[in-house]
Amino acid sequence: MSDYDNKDNQDLKDKEKDYEDVCFICRRPESKTGKMFQLPNHICVCNDCMHKTMETVGQFDYQGLLNHTGYPFGQYDQKQTDIPKEDEKEDDGEKADKKSRGGYRGFPNISFINLADLQGDGGIPNRQKPKKKKKGEAPVINIRDIPAPHIIKGKLDDYVVGQEHAKKVISVAVYNHYKRVATNTMDEIEIEKSNMLMIGPTGCGKTYLVKTLARLLDVPLAIADATSLTEAGYIGDDIESVVSKLLAAADNDVERAEQGIIFIDEIDKIAKKKNTTSRDVSGESVQQGMLKLLEGSEVEVPVGANSKNAMVPLTTVNTRNILFICGGAFPDLDEIIKQRLNKQTSIGFTAILKDEFDKEKNILSKVTVEDLRKFGMIPEFIGRLPVVFTLEGLNEDMMVKILKEPKNAILKQYQKLLELDEVKLEINDGALEAIAKKALEKDIGARALRSIIEEFMLDIMYEIPKDDNIGKVTITREYVEGTGGPLIEIRGNLLLENNTAHTERLQ
């Protein structure tokens, strides 16, 4: 074996030291069971399971499985088959045939397999292992490394347009949370965790805001979908699966995962179902199951899987320092808010008109706990999400800014694509306003912008690579609205008008 192979083997052994061995039978890690028995084929068995196995083997009645003889295993049984005559000689084929018919003593209807044959493709999978906790290590988060709220918000401004109130709330909440994690206690005063609930219409940037925040803070982030969560024992993901996703995002490092962020999207989908006679396995029961998770408790979660079973290891994760952010669009919540506000109407010069709130776009900002309870969220669940804030619906000006201002704006992405073909792309202000107006009509938020741009950029992305002479393309309002074409500039500052052959192909 070469020195290069020896070095690879040593690196592999060093990497394995960072992970705990897991019992092949009970799936408990080495930190709970103690030192394990190392068997061939990288199989580990804990002390308890090994003793139980040996006791079972010692007490098992093999006589029921034998062929009622005292012969050793595999010995020829003369009582069950005819005794061969001296002048008859059996060849190897006949002996094998008698063995298969039970002429030799053994276990009927039982076949033995070699565990080594199961290793690799299609056999026993390479299971995930939880990382070991090393003693004497520095804390994962240092209080001096935590950015101040104004710095967090400033970085969010580079990627997220508008939503000033939401960015301010989330910056302060995250800053206070990680101060609490870093200091643990402060003058024997325990700081409670501030989980968050964000409410906003679809496409306003709830998920994007959390993704950007986790990338800036460099902490483990798990994004889970509440629509797949069900009560324990039913088909679907268990509630603990959200913590299991965070553990996977932290590379199975329990200590790092215990200081991460879990964003549960579509939280409004687990509201209590109304006017139903069937069992609500994905509604109120899921809210009740998440209470301890949100408040902080030690839960056993599967490593590398969404549900507990005998083939995956389990590890204990403390959710006390995990920040939970729940988000949802809460459809029809605005109608509940309007009903509550319309109760305040009266008669007179200072009366509130019944249709006064019908035209208000940010009606969700007036939400209260009473409205959420009426929507179907139980009080215990709402109480564990003390920070409730809303995101504004997008208007035309915000849509235009989303197109061109963020660091990874949609317009900048297409400009980069055409730069690879050495073509410059520009979109004038009239075209941006037309795109924003079309997006507002779709009423699906910022997600409509990409679908609209994809639609009119299709012909451009198809035709531009055909002609190497094209140096610049300008998107106009007429092209977006379908009444004209783009302006194409040939290398050498020759501008082709809308009646050129290039424009005709792009229309």
Secondary structure by P-SEA (a helix, b strand, c coil): ccaaaaaaaaaaaaaaaabbbbbcccccccccccbbbbbcccccccaaaaaaaaaaaaaccccccccccccccccccccccccccccccccaaaaaaaaaaccccccccbbbbbcccccccccccbbbbbbbbbccccccccccccccaaaaaaaaaaccccaaaaaaaaaaaaaaaaaaaaacccccbbbbbbbbbbbbcccccaaaaaaaaaaaaccbbbbbbccccccccccccccaaaaaaaaaaacccaaaaaabbbbbcccccccccccccccccccaaaaaaacccccbbbbbbbcccccccccbbbbbbbcccbbbbbbccccaaaaaaaaaaaccccccccccccccccccccccccccaaaaaaacccaaaaaaacbbbbbbcccaaaaaaaaccccccaaaaaaaaaaaacbbbbbcaaaaaaaaaaaaaacccaaaaaaaaaaaaaaaaacccccccccbbbbccccccccbbbbbbcccccccccccaaaaaac
